Amino acid sequence: MLDLPLVLLSNRGPVSFDRDASGRTVTRGAGGLVSALSGLAEHLDDAVWVCGAATTEDTVVAGEALGGSIVVQTSPSPHVVEGDADGPTIRVHLVVTDPAAYADFYSVWSNPILWFVQHGLYGRALSPNITQAEHDAFEHGYAAVNRAYADAVADEVRARGGKALVLLQDYHFYLVAERVRELCPDVVLTHFVHIPWPSPDEWRVLPAGIRERLLRGLLGSDVVGFHTRRYARHFVLCAQELLGLDVDLDNLLVTVGDRTVRARYYPISVDPAALDAILGTEEVAAHVAMLRYAFLDGDRQLILRVDRTDPSKNVVRGFLAFGTLLDQHPELVGKVSFLALLQPSRTDVPEYADYIALIGAVVAEINARHTKDGQQPIDLRMAEDFPLAVAAYSICDVIMVNAIADGMNLVTKEVAVVNRRGGVLALSENAGAHEELGEYSVTLHPFDVQQMADALYEALTMPVEERHRRLAAAADQVRTHDVGRWLSEQLDDLARLAGYS
């Protein structure tokens, strides 16, 4: 398969550009997905990454490229390569779109509508209200921006002779595959959806014409990938029930005209070696010392959560469960702390801003009720600090992940790799990670506050030997199913599909 040129598409790319007093700056993209895809692209002879121009300076760089691509090197420090490179490089194509169209694409449709539908966040009695404004935003925003990105992908495919492997990423681009296939019929197309894919009834929230366009857009792919078998099965059911297509549920196949589209599941993972390296830094060691002093003197225990303040993460019910635990087990007051490292998310969306305010109110109420000897039970920090998070991962007694719905949840896997205290994974049954790690975890039912309180008590009182046994098994699962394997399994499947193996 790697004999074929590779074209990647994601909303955010491997680098971003900005300016400071010294001139243009280049920052490497963050996260495991960027690392995995960068590693792939850097080691291929012909690969290009199509992504959005997210900053003003990105737009300037795109203009300098005259609609083409630039070559960047991400290590040891990210920079644009003008001549010969002394290490692996990535070719990047920055797509510039109309700001008003992008706002409709991102802030009206991708977030919150698609995100809310796919995470089951709409209450339905009062929301959503799909008015003419939303219809217009779909046509002139989501569809228009998808067209622009699809055309950029097609340009790169044509530049490579019309044959390429195209890897599309996530819910921003459901209409891209169909258009790319129309323009470049010899491509091999895969689209990976990084968030949950719900059952057909959830999609009935959307207007029939729009949901059908989204599904048919995705079915332009040869393979549609998900984190779990449940999501892949839901996708096939949607094709059957919402589009009336012939499907094979056992083998997760959809017949579209003379083509067969395959739904597959590949659980995304983390890079254990990178996590081990971060854990070994002096910065993390300093954080560990501080956290031990603050939370773990004597026989005290620490519950941790690391999340964005997205309503799908279910932070409020998590705190309510902890409050219930302290109410029902007063002997734990002063003995158990809850450290929450939260990153504010999408604060321009009213529902998100309201949720942050509710989080603060619930924490204040629980702290007022259970502060003992001047020690508050919940330490809430609104900060994005990965070294601090890794330090906390390594020494916590319990990691709480009680999401309403989560495509995977990599926090769980990060903790499994770096924890050195026999930490217990308290994991929502609705997180994709539960399909892999549920047997090593204490399961949380995310709407049942009492059950979650009981599960936290079980985790805190679990025998030390059992804690370490479960954690070791979870760590082994993650280390043998890392992000490299996630990517290679997809490429192997595509190689077979294209007849390269």
BELGI-V428548 format. One record per backbone hydrogen bond with DSSP energy under -0.5 kcal/mol. CO is the residue of the C=O (numbers start at 0). NH is the residue of the N-H. Records with the same first field share a line. If there is no record, write none. Layout:
CO: NH + NH
This chain:
0: 3
4: 164
5: 47
6: 166
7: 49
8: 168
10: 51
13: 28
15: 26
16: 57
17: 24
19: 22
22: 19
24: 17
26: 15
30: 34
31: 35
32: 36
33: 37
34: 38
35: 39
36: 40
37: 41
38: 42
39: 42
40: 43
45: 5
46: 90
47: 7 + 49
48: 92
49: 9
50: 94
51: 53
54: 58
55: 59
56: 60
57: 61
58: 62
59: 63
60: 64
61: 66
62: 65
64: 67
69: 91
70: 80
71: 89
72: 78
78: 72
79: 81
89: 71 + 91
90: 48
91: 69 + 93
92: 50
93: 95
94: 52
97: 101
98: 102
99: 103
100: 104
101: 105
102: 106 + 107
103: 107 + 108
104: 109
105: 110
107: 112
108: 113
109: 114
111: 115
112: 116
113: 117
114: 118
115: 120 + 121
116: 119
122: 124
126: 123
127: 129
128: 130
130: 134
131: 135
132: 136
133: 137
134: 138
135: 139
136: 140 + 141
137: 142
138: 143
140: 144
141: 145
142: 146
143: 147
144: 148
145: 149
146: 150
147: 151
148: 152
149: 153
150: 154
151: 155
152: 156
153: 157
154: 158
156: 159 + 161
157: 160
159: 162
163: 165 + 187
164: 6 + 166
165: 167 + 189
166: 8
167: 191
169: 172
170: 173
172: 175 + 176
174: 178
175: 179
176: 180
177: 181
178: 182
179: 183
183: 186
186: 188
187: 165
188: 221 + 222
189: 167
190: 192 + 224
191: 169 + 193
195: 197
198: 201 + 202
199: 202 + 203
200: 203
201: 204
202: 205
206: 210
207: 211
208: 212
209: 213
210: 214
211: 215
212: 216
213: 217
214: 218
216: 177 + 219
217: 220
221: 261
222: 190 + 224
223: 263
224: 192
225: 265
227: 231
228: 232
229: 233
230: 234
231: 235
232: 236
233: 237
234: 238
235: 239
236: 240
237: 241 + 242
238: 242 + 244
239: 243
245: 254
247: 251 + 252
251: 262
252: 247
253: 255 + 260
254: 256
255: 258
258: 255
260: 253
261: 223
263: 225
269: 271 + 482
270: 274
271: 275
272: 276
273: 277
274: 278
275: 279
277: 280
280: 284
281: 285
282: 286
283: 287
284: 288
285: 289
286: 290
287: 291
288: 292
289: 293
290: 294
291: 295
296: 299
300: 336
301: 396 + 397
302: 338
303: 399
304: 340
306: 342
307: 309
309: 312
310: 313
311: 403 + 404
313: 317
314: 318
315: 319
316: 320
317: 321
318: 322
319: 323
320: 324
321: 325
322: 326
323: 327
324: 328
328: 331
329: 332
331: 334 + 335
334: 300
336: 302 + 338
337: 339 + 378
338: 304 + 340
339: 341 + 380
340: 306
341: 343 + 382
342: 308
345: 348
347: 349
348: 351 + 352
349: 353
350: 354
351: 355
352: 356
353: 357
354: 358
355: 359
356: 360
357: 361
358: 362
359: 363
360: 364
361: 365
362: 366
363: 367
364: 368
365: 369
366: 370
371: 374
373: 375
374: 371
376: 337 + 378
377: 379
378: 339 + 380
380: 341 + 382
382: 384
384: 388
385: 389
386: 390
387: 391
388: 392
389: 393
390: 394
391: 394 + 395
393: 419
396: 423
397: 303 + 399
398: 400 + 425
400: 427
405: 431
407: 432
408: 412
409: 413
410: 414
411: 415
412: 416
413: 417
414: 418
423: 398 + 425
424: 426 + 441
425: 400
426: 443
427: 430
429: 405
430: 433
431: 434
432: 435 + 436
433: 437
436: 439
437: 440
440: 442
441: 426
443: 428 + 445
444: 447
446: 448
447: 451
448: 452
449: 453
450: 454
451: 455
452: 456
453: 457
454: 458
455: 459
456: 460
457: 461
458: 461
462: 466
463: 467
464: 468
465: 469
466: 470
467: 471
468: 472
469: 473
470: 474
471: 475
472: 476
473: 477
474: 478
475: 479
476: 480
477: 480
481: 485
482: 486
483: 487
484: 488
485: 489
486: 490
487: 491
488: 492
489: 493
490: 494
491: 495
492: 496
493: 497
494: 499 + 500
495: 498
